[in-house]
Amino acid sequence: MAIDFSKGQAAGDPDVLVDINTTPLIDVMLVLLIMLIITIPIQTHAVKLDLPVGTPPPPVALQPQVIDISVDFDGSLEWNGEPVTDRSALEQRLATAVRQPVQPELHLRADRLASYKYVAEVLASAQRLGLTKIGLVGNEQFLAGGDD
């Protein structure tokens, strides 16, 4: 709907001004521009800081102990090179390892001719007792062409 301004006006009346008065808009814009110009030098002030020079010391982190368990072809076990007599002795050692403040890493090395049954028994004991950091070491001997 449009407004018709032609009706009801006398012949001598001036025309109605329909343009927007932009003077207040320009005044507000100039005030904002002046405020911006005034505040820019305040924002660029720098603060001098004397920062330390050099490399920071390395973080002190406890390295986990590494336990090497070897499984021979006949099922005999070695704990860090020492022979383990039976499965209960292995479980006792694993139980003491679990109670350490930093849980040790268990590296399990199986002989190429060892039955999977012996390796699975060690893995099951470690998992049942709560060891979570378990790794299989020396798996490259089982790859195709590993006889070289």
N, C-alpha and C positions, 0 to 999 in steps of 0.2 A: 504494500500500500504506500502510495506516495502522497505527499501533501501538496495540494494545489494552492499556491500563494497568489494566484491571479484574481481570485474571487474576493470580493468584499473590500478591495482597496480603492481608495479615491484616486482621481487622476493626478493629484499633486503630491501624493505620498511617496516618499523615497522607497526604493526597492529593499526588500528584506535581505540582509547579508547572511548567506548560508555557508560561508567559509569558516573553517576552524581557526580560532585565535591561537596562533603558535607562539606568541610572545611569552606567556608563562612557561611553556615547555622549554623554550630556549633559555629562559632565566634559570630554571632548575638545572638544565644541562651545564650551563656555565658555572654554577655554584659547585656542582659535582666535579667538574674539571679542575677548578681551583683547589678543591680539597684533595684531589688526587695529586696535583703538582706539589702541594705542601707536604703530604705524607710520604712521598717517594724517598726523599733524602733521609728520613728517619729510619726507614726500613733497610737502607743500605749500610748502616753503621756496623762495623765489624768489632768483634770482641777478641782480644788477643788471648790465646791460651798457650801455655807451655806444656806441650805433650811429651811424654817420655819417648826417648829414641832407642832403637834396638829391637831385638827380637824378644818376644815374651818367653818365659820359661815353658817347657813342654808340660802338658797336663799330667798330673800324677795319677796314673791308672794302673790298677793291679793287673798284671798279665796272668791269664789263667794258666794253671799248671797243665802240662800235657802228659797224658798217660798212654803209653804204647802197649797194646795188647796184641800178641802174635798168636795165631792159631795155626798149628802144624798139621800135616796131612793125617796124622793119627789122632787128632783131637787134643793133643797136649797144648797147654797154654803157657804163655810167658807174660809177666807183668813188668814192664820196663826192663826186660832182659832176665828177670828172675823167674824160675819155673814156679807155676802154681800147681799145687798137688791135686785139688779136686774143685768141683763146682761150688761147694759151700765156702771154700777159702776165697774163691773169686768174688762171691757175693758179699763176703765180709769186707773185702777191700773196696768193692764198689759202694757199699753202704757208708764206709768212712769217707769216701770221696764225695758223696752226696752231701754230707754234713759240713763240708768246708765252706767258709764264707763266700768264696768265689768258686763256683762250680768248675771243675777241671774239664778240659777237652779230652775226650776218649778217642784215640786213633786206633782203629782196628785194622790189623794187617793179616790177611788170610793167605795161606800157602796155596799155590795153584792146584795142588792135588787134594786139598782139604775138602771134606764133605760139607755141603751147605748146612747140614744138621748142626755141626759144631759151631759154625758162625752164627746161625740163628739162635742157638742157646745163649751165646754171649750177648747178642743184641736184645733178646727177650729179658734177660736178667737186668741189663742196664736200664732198659725202659721201665720195667716193673719197679725198680728201686728209685726211679726219678731222675736219671741222667738225661739231659736234653741235648747236650753238645757232643754228638757222636759223628765221627767221620770214618769213611772207609779209605784206607791208604793202600797204594800199590795196585790199583785196578788196571793199570796199563798192561799188566801181564796177562789179563784175560781178553784183551782185544785180539781181533783176527790178525794173524801175522806176528804175534808177540813172541814167537820162538826165536827170533833173530838175536 
